[in-house]
Amino acid sequence: MEYVHPVGPDVRDRRRCRIATRQGDSRQANNAVDGCCSDPSTCIAETQTLSNQPTTQCNTLLPSWTFPRYQAGGPVAADIARCQLKPVDSNDYKVPLSADQMARLRTIFPAGVCDWSKPGVNQTKLVPMLSFGPSPVNLVFDVTGQ
């Protein structure tokens, strides 16, 4: 049984690729590695890091920039569609803010700002390997009607 097919450079002319290595004749998921491609025929097996500093070959070729929610304190997973709000608090900022700046923030965000320490509104835990029956483990809906 094949678990992972080897994947080469993206045919859409992007530099990202995933590499599956061979061990003998078997191809197994635990041999898959992350990486990037410097050109269509050269792939570099290397774990991507969250840094805009060129500390690795892949980060030099393709720096991993963050996104606004992360800069605002959100999780890297970006799995919160709608955050719970809290009042604007000057203690949440790394630099001191003047009274005028705080008033402007409260005007811009009258309902408050995201409280990233709390789960999202109506956010539920991820349930891996959902079951639609007959297994009772992580059962979402039993399609077998049993």
C-alpha positions as CSV (number, residue, x, y, z in Angstrom):
1,M,0.0,0.0,0.0
2,E,1.3,3.4,-0.9
3,Y,0.9,6.1,1.8
4,V,2.5,9.1,0.1
5,H,3.3,9.6,-3.6
6,P,6.6,11.5,-4.1
7,V,5.8,15.1,-5.0
8,G,8.2,17.3,-7.0
9,P,8.3,21.0,-7.7
10,D,4.9,22.6,-8.2
11,V,4.0,22.6,-11.9
12,R,2.4,26.0,-11.5
13,D,5.9,27.5,-11.3
14,R,5.9,28.2,-7.5
15,R,8.9,27.5,-5.4
16,R,7.2,25.6,-2.6
17,C,7.2,21.9,-2.8
18,R,6.9,18.9,-0.5
19,I,9.3,16.1,-0.8
20,A,8.7,12.4,-0.1
21,T,11.9,10.4,0.4
22,R,12.3,6.8,-0.5
23,Q,13.5,4.1,1.9
24,G,14.1,1.0,-0.2
25,D,11.0,0.3,-2.3
26,S,8.4,1.5,0.3
27,R,7.0,5.0,0.5
28,Q,5.6,5.8,3.9
29,A,4.2,8.9,5.4
30,N,6.8,9.1,8.1
31,N,9.4,9.7,5.4
32,A,7.7,12.8,4.1
33,V,9.5,16.1,4.8
34,D,8.7,19.7,4.3
35,G,10.9,21.9,2.2
36,C,11.1,24.4,-0.7
37,C,12.5,24.4,-4.2
38,S,15.3,26.8,-5.3
39,D,14.5,25.9,-8.9
40,P,12.3,23.3,-10.7
41,S,14.9,20.5,-10.2
42,T,16.4,21.4,-6.8
43,C,14.3,20.8,-3.7
44,I,15.7,21.5,-0.2
45,A,14.4,19.3,2.7
46,E,14.0,21.8,5.5
47,T,11.3,22.6,8.1
48,Q,9.8,26.1,7.5
49,T,10.2,28.4,10.5
50,L,8.1,31.4,11.4
51,S,10.7,34.1,10.9
52,N,11.3,36.8,8.4
53,Q,15.0,36.5,9.1
54,P,17.0,34.6,6.4
55,T,18.3,32.0,8.9
56,T,17.8,29.0,6.6
57,Q,17.9,28.3,2.9
58,C,14.1,28.2,2.6
59,N,13.6,31.3,4.6
60,T,16.2,33.1,2.5
61,L,14.3,32.1,-0.7
62,L,10.8,32.4,0.7
63,P,10.6,34.5,3.9
64,S,7.7,33.5,6.1
65,W,6.0,36.8,7.0
66,T,3.3,37.0,9.6
67,F,-0.2,38.2,9.2
68,P,-2.2,41.0,10.9
69,R,-4.0,38.8,13.4
70,Y,-0.7,37.3,14.5
71,Q,0.7,40.8,14.9
72,A,-2.3,41.7,17.0
73,G,-1.6,38.7,19.3
74,G,-3.6,36.0,17.6
75,P,-2.5,32.4,17.3
76,V,-0.3,31.2,14.5
77,A,-2.9,28.5,13.8
78,A,-5.3,31.3,12.6
79,D,-8.2,29.1,13.6
80,I,-10.4,31.8,15.2
81,A,-13.0,33.1,12.7
82,R,-14.6,35.5,15.1
83,C,-12.9,36.5,18.3
84,Q,-14.4,37.4,21.7
85,L,-13.9,41.0,22.5
86,K,-12.5,42.9,25.5
87,P,-12.3,46.6,26.2
88,V,-9.3,48.5,24.8
89,D,-6.6,48.6,27.6
90,S,-3.5,50.7,27.4
91,N,-1.6,47.9,29.3
92,D,-1.9,45.7,26.2
93,Y,0.4,47.9,24.2
94,K,4.2,47.8,24.3
95,V,4.6,51.6,24.1
96,P,2.8,54.2,26.2
97,L,-0.2,55.7,24.5
98,S,-1.4,59.3,25.1
99,A,-5.0,60.0,26.2
100,D,-5.8,61.2,22.7
101,Q,-4.4,57.9,21.2
102,M,-6.5,55.8,23.7
103,A,-9.6,57.9,22.8
104,R,-9.0,57.3,19.1
105,L,-8.6,53.6,19.7
106,R,-11.8,53.4,21.6
107,T,-13.5,55.4,18.8
108,I,-12.2,53.0,16.2
109,F,-13.0,49.9,18.3
110,P,-16.1,50.9,20.3
111,A,-17.1,47.2,21.0
112,G,-13.5,46.3,22.0
113,V,-10.6,44.4,20.6
114,C,-9.9,40.7,20.2
115,D,-9.2,38.8,23.4
116,W,-6.8,36.2,22.0
117,S,-6.6,34.4,25.4
118,K,-10.1,33.1,24.9
119,P,-11.5,30.7,22.3
120,G,-13.4,32.2,19.3
121,V,-17.1,32.8,19.4
122,N,-18.8,29.5,18.9
123,Q,-15.4,27.9,18.4
124,T,-15.3,24.1,19.0
125,K,-12.4,21.8,19.3
126,L,-11.2,20.0,16.2
127,V,-12.3,16.4,16.1
128,P,-9.8,14.4,14.2
129,M,-10.9,11.4,12.2
130,L,-14.7,12.0,12.3
131,S,-16.9,8.9,12.1
132,F,-20.1,8.6,10.2
133,G,-20.7,5.1,11.6
134,P,-20.7,2.4,12.5
135,S,-17.8,3.2,14.8
136,P,-18.9,5.1,18.0
137,V,-15.6,6.9,18.3
138,N,-15.9,10.6,17.3
139,L,-19.4,9.8,15.8
140,V,-20.8,12.8,14.0
141,F,-23.7,11.0,12.3
142,D,-24.4,7.3,11.9
143,V,-25.2,6.9,8.2
144,T,-25.7,3.2,8.7
145,G,-28.9,3.9,10.6
146,Q,-28.0,1.5,13.4
